[in-house]
Amino acid sequence: MTEFKAVANPIDSAGSTKQFLSNLFYGWGYNFYRKENQLRADDLLVRAKISEMLVAARAHLADLERAWRREHLPEPTREHPYADAAAVASVQQMQRAQQLIEALELRVRTVGVPEMDRINQRHRNERDTLEQLVSVDGELVLAAKGFSDAALAQGDAAALAMQMPDLLAQSGLESGLAQRQQVLSALAG
């Protein structure tokens, strides 16, 4: 499980004038040091990092695909006006693998978050839910790192495209996203 560093609230040790000003500032609805806001920011940062890892894996596969196309799909000639059917099938499989990664990355970026509704904040403890989400996101980071490392280590585009569904299944990214959705549905229920 991933541990996150706690940052001390500098307002707690401030003088009476600073505390008065911070109360005025917070009265307008701003509180950057509330634990819930820190957890929300951590959640955004973690999901951005996961997205970045998936984009890197997709870019690597796209680079491998371009190199593979240069090698296996020559320009059409009079003698060979049509491309080899097996090579075209391999390219299509590589494109499907890239689409799988892209769809997963889109899900990570657009995954649900708890609403920041001031009325409901009075009646529920949002901190526990956000701490659970950060924990689940930590597991997602490990899964994304494992997937990204496995994809970046592969040098053969066709082999990587064939392994892509298995790599995604073994990484645990899908189950992590489902677990995150369960945490959010428990909050709504």
N, C-alpha and C positions, 0 to 999 in steps of 0.2 A: 504494500500500500504506500502511496506517495504521501510524504509529509510536506506541508506548506509552512513557511515561516510566518510567525505573527509579528505584526508591526505595532509598536506602542503608540497610543494616542497622545500626541504632544499637548493637546488642550488640557489633559488631566493634570499636568504639572504647571499649567500657566497661572499667572497672577490673576487677581480679581478683575482687573480691567479687561484682560484678554478673555476671561471666562464670560464677562458681561457681553463683550462684542461677539463672542462665539454664540451665545444664546440668542442675540439679535439675528445673527447670520442663520442659525438653525431655525429660527422662527419663520424665515422665508422658505423653509423646506430643504435647506442644504445641510448635509451632514456627511462629509466625505470620509469620516473616520468611524462611522457606525459599522459594526461587524458585517451586517447584511450587505451594505454597499461594497465592502471589501470583497465579500464572497461573490457578489455579482460580477465585479471586475475580474476576479480570478477565473470565474466561469468563462467569461468572454475571452480572456487571454489563452486559456487552455484550449478552447475550441478553435481559436485562430491558429494555434500551434499544430493541432491535429490536422486542420485543413491544409496548412503549409506542408506537412509531411506527405499527405495524400497527393497534393499538387506536384511535389517533387517526384513521387513514384510515377504519376501519370506522365510527366514530362520526360522521365527516363524511358518509359515505354514508347513514347512518341519518337524520341531520338533513335531508339533501336529499330523502330518500324521504318523510319526514313532510310536508315542504313540498309536494312533488309530489302526494302523496295529497290534501292539502287543496285543491289547485288542480284536479286532474283527476278525483277520485273524490268527487262530491258525495253527500250523504245520499240514500237511495232515496226516491222519491215515488210517488204513484199512477200518474203519467204515465210514470215511468221507474223501475220497481221493481228492475231489474237494472243492475249497473254495466256500462260499456262493456267489451267483451271485450279490445280493444286496450290499454285502460288497466290492466286486471287482468293481462294478459300482461307489461306493462312493470313492474308492481309485483313480480310473481313473479321477473322477471329481476333486479330490484334486490335482492330477498331472496337469490337465489342468489349474487349478487356478494358480499353481506355474509357469506354462509356460506363462500365461498371464502377471504375474508380471515380469518375466524374460524378455519377449519381450518389455514391457514398459520401463524397466530399460535400456535395450540395446538401445532403441530409444533415451532415455535421454542422454546417454553417447555419442552417435554418431550423435546427431542432428547437423545440419549445423551451421556454423559460418561465418561471413563475411571474405572474403579473405583479407589478409594483403599484398596487391599489391601496391608497391610504386608509380607506374605510375598512377593508379586510385586514390590514396590518394590525389593527387594534384587537382583532378577534382571533388571530392565529399566530403561532410562533414560526415565523418564516426562517429564522436562523437554522433550525434543525434541518429543514428541507434543503436549504442552500448548502449546508455542510455535507449532507448526503450526496447532493449533486456534485460537489467538488471531489468527494471520494470516488464517485462513479467516473467522473471526468479524469481522475488520476489513472484509473484502470484503462480508460479509453486511450490515454496518452501512451501507456505501455503497449497496448495492442497496436496502435498506429505506428509506433516506433518499430515494433517487431515486423509488421507488414512492410513498412517502408524499407527497412534494412534488407529484408528478403528480396524485395523487388529490385532494389538498387544493386544487389550483389549478382543478379542474373545478367548475363551478357548476351544471351540469345533471345531475340524478340519472339520467335515462334514458340520456344519452350516456355517463356514467361507468360505468353498469352494462353497457352494450354494450362499452365499451373494457376492462373489468376483466380478462378472460382475456389480452388482448394486453399490458396493463400488467404483469400478473404475469409473463408470459413474457419480456418485455423487461427486467424488473428484474433477473433473474438470481438471485432468491431461491431458487427450486427447485434450480437447479444448484449454488448455494452450500451448500444443505443436503445435497445429494448428495455434494459434495466433502468436507464435514465427515464424513459417514458413511464415506467411503473412508479418511479419516485414522484414524478409530476402528477400522475393520475391519483396517487394516494393523497396528494395535496388538494386536488380538486374535489375528491370524494368525501 
